[in-house]
């Protein structure tokens, strides 16, 4: 039951910052959205509650969230392996000077 309240609280926090993202600093929005990883783990823990299941089969939530997490981590790992490229973006002022 505690894990259900944690899931609801995390969803409310993440959802509220998504709704008010234009009124807050991007860095705060970015940090709060890392709570999604906590949400993954709390949701997985929520499916482990054998005491209230009374012999019922385990929920598939664990499998779905684990697959999503593996996909995300694989993507981040491959990005680190390939590397990133830093590019200098031209100013729009330069663009308008050439057009006019």
Backbone as a chain_set.jsonl record, in Angstrom:
{"seq": "XXXXXXXXXXXXXXXXXXXXXXXXXXXXXXXXXXXXXXXXXXXXXXXXXXXXXXXXXXXXXXXXXXXXXXXXXXXXXXXXXXXXXXXXXXXXXXXXXXXX", "coords": {"N": [[0.821, -1.183, 0.0], [1.951, 1.216, 0.723], [3.773, 1.538, -1.36], [2.053, 2.052, -3.46], [1.09, 4.603, -2.792], [3.487, 5.985, -2.998], [3.994, 5.723, -5.742], [1.803, 7.165, -6.772], [2.385, 9.706, -5.701], [4.896, 10.299, -6.915], [4.12, 10.307, -9.612], [2.375, 12.504, -9.584], [4.153, 14.601, -8.93], [5.966, 14.534, -11.108], [4.16, 14.903, -13.208], [3.112, 17.451, -12.546], [5.362, 19.098, -12.792], [5.76, 18.795, -15.499], [3.522, 20.052, -16.514], [3.913, 22.689, -15.655], [6.274, 23.412, -16.911], [7.116, 25.57, -18.482], [7.24, 27.659, -16.768], [9.322, 27.356, -15.041], [12.809, 26.859, -14.2], [14.855, 25.192, -16.581], [16.757, 23.39, -15.646], [15.77, 22.575, -13.148], [13.425, 21.277, -13.955], [14.594, 19.214, -15.438], [16.059, 17.795, -13.471], [13.99, 16.957, -11.742], [12.598, 15.262, -13.435], [14.208, 13.062, -13.482], [13.243, 11.541, -11.519], [11.72, 9.628, -12.626], [13.146, 7.295, -12.813], [13.178, 6.462, -10.162], [10.487, 6.003, -9.984], [10.236, 3.793, -11.708], [11.568, 1.8, -10.177], [10.059, 1.76, -7.796], [7.588, 0.997, -8.788], [8.218, -1.56, -9.728], [8.833, -2.75, -7.28], [6.335, -2.636, -6.183], [4.976, -4.696, -7.393], [5.928, -6.885, -6.096], [4.576, -7.548, -3.822], [3.678, -9.989, -2.083], [2.198, -10.614, 0.159], [-0.356, -9.4, 0.105], [-1.352, -10.493, -2.206], [-2.17, -13.155, -2.033], [-1.63, -15.694, -3.24], [-2.071, -15.11, -5.93], [-1.1, -14.658, -9.387], [1.944, -13.012, -10.326], [2.087, -9.578, -11.251], [2.439, -8.263, -14.594], [3.723, -5.899, -14.745], [6.309, -5.587, -13.773], [7.852, -6.877, -15.739], [7.332, -5.266, -18.015], [8.265, -2.701, -17.234], [10.899, -3.306, -16.643], [11.843, -4.092, -19.156], [11.565, -1.639, -20.522], [13.366, -0.071, -19.077], [15.788, -1.407, -19.574], [15.974, -0.969, -22.315], [16.254, 1.85, -22.348], [18.669, 2.194, -20.876], [20.416, 0.798, -22.555], [20.346, 2.414, -24.809], [21.49, 4.783, -23.767], [24.018, 3.785, -23.13], [25.001, 3.044, -25.681], [25.095, 5.562, -26.835], [27.12, 6.74, -25.345], [29.244, 5.143, -26.109], [29.528, 5.646, -28.859], [29.853, 8.374, -28.895], [29.619, 11.97, -28.72], [28.945, 14.88, -30.688], [29.988, 18.16, -30.78], [28.621, 21.075, -31.955], [28.827, 24.28, -33.479], [26.3, 26.511, -33.46], [24.9, 28.601, -35.895], [24.122, 32.087, -35.586], [20.857, 33.503, -35.614], [20.76, 36.109, -36.323], [22.825, 36.449, -38.164], [21.756, 35.015, -40.271], [19.49, 36.556, -40.952], [20.751, 38.88, -41.767], [21.908, 38.107, -44.174], [19.657, 37.549, -45.68], [18.262, 39.924, -45.861]], "CA": [[0.0, 0.0, 0.0], [2.877, 2.358, 0.747], [4.34, 1.708, -2.697], [1.021, 2.687, -4.279], [1.108, 6.036, -2.478], [4.728, 6.521, -3.575], [3.775, 5.813, -7.183], [0.891, 8.29, -7.012], [3.108, 10.941, -5.406], [5.892, 10.54, -7.963], [3.408, 10.693, -10.832], [1.886, 13.873, -9.412], [5.29, 15.519, -9.002], [6.453, 14.559, -12.489], [3.112, 15.514, -14.02], [3.002, 18.885, -12.242], [6.483, 19.81, -13.401], [5.539, 18.799, -16.946], [2.492, 21.052, -16.793], [4.456, 24.02, -15.386], [7.66, 23.441, -17.38], [7.463, 26.866, -19.062], [7.348, 28.624, -15.684], [10.409, 26.983, -14.138], [14.104, 26.689, -14.847], [14.991, 23.9, -17.237], [17.565, 22.509, -14.807], [14.869, 21.993, -12.151], [12.586, 20.34, -14.695], [15.441, 18.082, -15.803], [16.371, 17.021, -12.271], [12.761, 16.32, -11.25], [12.214, 14.175, -14.325], [14.986, 11.862, -13.178], [12.443, 10.737, -10.587], [11.124, 8.531, -13.391], [13.879, 6.075, -12.457], [12.628, 6.042, -8.869], [9.159, 5.468, -10.292], [10.451, 2.439, -12.225], [11.919, 0.877, -9.1], [8.932, 1.645, -6.861], [6.555, 0.201, -9.468], [8.675, -2.952, -9.705], [8.665, -3.214, -5.9], [4.901, -2.741, -5.938], [4.516, -6.002, -7.875], [6.501, -7.943, -5.258], [3.781, -7.615, -2.598], [3.057, -11.321, -2.007], [1.308, -10.717, 1.31], [-1.714, -9.024, -0.284], [-1.767, -11.22, -3.407], [-2.817, -14.398, -1.598], [-1.473, -16.76, -4.222], [-2.317, -14.685, -7.306], [0.097, -14.539, -10.216], [2.6, -11.71, -10.269], [1.728, -8.64, -12.311], [3.416, -8.13, -15.672], [4.309, -4.564, -14.682], [7.744, -5.755, -13.586], [8.441, -7.203, -17.037], [7.229, -4.115, -18.911], [9.155, -1.639, -16.792], [12.271, -3.77, -16.784], [12.176, -4.008, -20.581], [11.739, -0.218, -20.849], [14.595, 0.39, -18.44], [16.901, -1.999, -20.318], [16.04, -0.241, -23.589], [16.801, 3.179, -22.068], [20.081, 2.074, -20.501], [21.153, 0.399, -23.761], [20.459, 3.605, -25.645], [22.473, 5.671, -23.147], [25.326, 3.149, -23.262], [25.451, 3.152, -27.066], [25.419, 6.958, -27.073], [28.437, 6.975, -24.744], [30.253, 4.421, -26.889], [29.712, 6.314, -30.143], [30.334, 9.713, -28.609], [28.763, 13.079, -29.128], [29.61, 15.894, -31.493], [29.602, 19.515, -30.414], [28.579, 21.926, -33.144], [28.535, 25.686, -33.251], [25.093, 26.889, -34.187], [24.967, 29.99, -36.354], [23.142, 32.999, -35.015], [19.785, 33.891, -36.532], [21.071, 37.462, -36.81], [23.601, 36.27, -39.386], [20.834, 34.566, -41.301], [18.66, 37.686, -41.385], [21.603, 39.834, -42.473], [22.081, 37.623, -45.539], [18.364, 37.579, -46.375], [17.865, 41.32, -46.101]], "C": [[0.868, 1.252, 0.0], [3.439, 2.603, -0.651], [3.329, 2.35, -3.637], [0.961, 4.185, -4.049], [2.367, 6.691, -3.052], [4.594, 6.697, -5.084], [2.887, 7.006, -7.507], [1.6, 9.626, -6.776], [4.128, 11.291, -6.478], [5.232, 10.956, -9.273], [2.879, 12.118, -10.743], [3.02, 14.888, -9.531], [5.788, 15.65, -10.439], [5.429, 15.227, -13.403], [2.989, 17.012, -13.79], [4.161, 19.654, -12.864], [6.384, 19.812, -14.92], [4.546, 19.885, -17.326], [3.046, 22.467, -16.65], [5.878, 24.197, -15.913], [8.072, 24.782, -17.975], [7.66, 27.933, -17.991], [8.484, 28.314, -14.719], [11.71, 26.86, -14.925], [14.195, 25.29, -15.434], [15.758, 22.916, -16.364], [16.712, 21.829, -13.736], [13.957, 20.951, -12.788], [13.362, 19.059, -15.005], [15.722, 17.184, -14.603], [15.135, 16.274, -11.763], [12.364, 15.155, -12.144], [13.113, 12.95, -14.203], [14.304, 11.013, -12.106], [11.731, 9.593, -11.304], [11.837, 7.224, -13.059], [13.424, 5.556, -11.096], [11.247, 5.435, -9.073], [9.256, 4.048, -10.844], [10.68, 1.456, -11.086], [10.777, 0.693, -8.099], [7.815, 0.81, -7.486], [6.945, -1.275, -9.502], [8.515, -3.532, -8.307], [7.194, -3.421, -5.566], [4.358, -4.106, -6.382], [5.017, -7.155, -7.009], [5.709, -8.186, -3.983], [3.015, -8.94, -2.544], [2.054, -11.43, -0.866], [-0.15, -10.402, 0.933], [-2.213, -9.775, -1.513], [-2.517, -12.508, -3.087], [-2.81, -15.452, -2.701], [-1.742, -16.365, -5.663], [-0.999, -14.573, -8.054], [0.648, -13.108, -10.136], [2.208, -10.86, -11.47], [2.819, -8.579, -13.372], [4.093, -6.767, -15.675], [5.817, -4.65, -14.564], [8.431, -6.009, -14.923], [8.437, -5.996, -17.965], [8.191, -3.01, -18.505], [10.612, -2.055, -16.905], [12.714, -3.698, -18.241], [12.402, -2.555, -20.999], [13.042, 0.318, -20.284], [15.825, -0.165, -19.157], [17.075, -1.281, -21.656], [16.675, 1.138, -23.382], [18.29, 3.103, -21.756], [20.944, 1.648, -21.689], [21.368, 1.588, -24.683], [21.507, 4.561, -25.089], [23.889, 5.102, -23.296], [25.857, 3.286, -24.69], [25.807, 4.593, -27.419], [26.804, 7.275, -26.511], [29.543, 6.295, -25.549], [30.564, 5.14, -28.201], [30.294, 7.7, -29.933], [29.343, 10.76, -29.096], [29.605, 14.09, -29.883], [29.088, 17.252, -31.059], [29.691, 20.383, -31.667], [28.279, 23.358, -32.737], [27.329, 26.043, -34.114], [25.205, 28.335, -34.631], [23.854, 30.825, -35.73], [22.072, 33.311, -36.057], [20.012, 35.299, -37.063], [21.878, 37.392, -38.095], [22.713, 35.843, -40.543], [20.012, 35.734, -41.843], [19.479, 38.734, -42.13], [21.785, 39.413, -43.926], [20.787, 37.711, -46.333], [17.998, 38.998, -46.761], [18.9, 42.011, -46.894]], "O": [[0.54, 2.238, -0.66], [3.567, 3.751, -1.077], [3.711, 3.114, -4.523], [0.799, 4.956, -4.995], [2.315, 7.821, -3.536], [5.031, 7.706, -5.637], [3.188, 7.774, -8.42], [1.437, 10.564, -7.556], [4.218, 12.443, -6.903], [5.721, 11.849, -9.965], [2.93, 12.86, -11.724], [2.854, 15.927, -10.17], [6.006, 16.76, -10.924], [5.79, 16.023, -14.27], [2.782, 17.766, -14.74], [3.965, 20.743, -13.404], [6.874, 20.738, -15.566], [4.711, 20.558, -18.343], [2.694, 23.35, -17.432], [6.616, 25.046, -15.413], [9.259, 25.109, -17.979], [8.195, 29.003, -18.28], [8.593, 28.957, -13.675], [11.706, 26.77, -16.153], [13.683, 24.327, -14.863], [15.439, 21.727, -16.347], [16.903, 20.648, -13.446], [13.743, 19.875, -12.23], [12.839, 17.955, -14.85], [15.635, 15.96, -14.702], [15.219, 15.102, -11.398], [11.841, 14.155, -11.651], [12.803, 11.902, -14.77], [14.74, 9.897, -11.82], [11.2, 8.69, -10.658], [11.211, 6.165, -13.026], [13.3, 4.347, -10.9], [10.884, 4.464, -8.409], [8.448, 3.19, -10.488], [10.053, 0.398, -11.04], [10.556, -0.415, -7.61], [7.172, 0.012, -6.804], [6.092, -2.145, -9.323], [8.105, -4.684, -8.16], [6.85, -4.283, -4.757], [3.392, -4.608, -5.808], [4.571, -8.289, -7.179], [6.143, -8.968, -3.137], [1.843, -9.001, -2.915], [1.147, -12.26, -0.923], [-1.069, -11.074, 1.4], [-3.4, -9.695, -1.831], [-3.421, -12.894, -3.828], [-3.845, -16.023, -3.045], [-1.649, -17.214, -6.549], [0.067, -14.417, -7.458], [-0.086, -12.146, -9.911], [2.022, -11.374, -12.573], [3.99, -8.817, -13.077], [4.949, -6.505, -16.52], [6.533, -3.867, -15.19], [9.476, -5.423, -15.207], [9.436, -5.728, -18.634], [8.867, -2.44, -19.361], [11.468, -1.233, -17.23], [13.838, -3.286, -18.528], [13.333, -2.27, -21.752], [13.743, 1.082, -20.948], [16.81, 0.555, -19.327], [18.201, -1.017, -22.079], [17.538, 1.545, -24.16], [19.082, 3.865, -22.31], [22.085, 2.094, -21.814], [22.441, 1.75, -25.266], [22.323, 5.095, -25.841], [24.84, 5.84, -23.554], [27.028, 3.608, -24.888], [26.718, 4.828, -28.214], [27.575, 8.001, -27.138], [30.652, 6.821, -25.655], [31.723, 5.232, -28.605], [31.135, 8.149, -30.712], [28.369, 10.459, -29.786], [30.826, 14.143, -29.73], [27.878, 17.462, -30.981], [30.718, 20.412, -32.346], [27.564, 23.606, -31.766], [27.348, 25.891, -35.335], [25.564, 29.204, -33.836], [22.784, 30.315, -35.395], [22.363, 33.374, -37.251], [19.515, 35.647, -38.133], [21.652, 38.177, -39.016], [22.915, 36.278, -41.677], [19.86, 35.88, -43.055], [18.963, 39.404, -43.024], [21.815, 40.262, -44.818], [20.822, 37.928, -47.544], [17.486, 39.245, -47.853], [18.754, 43.194, -47.202]]}, "num_chains": 1, "name": "protein.A"}
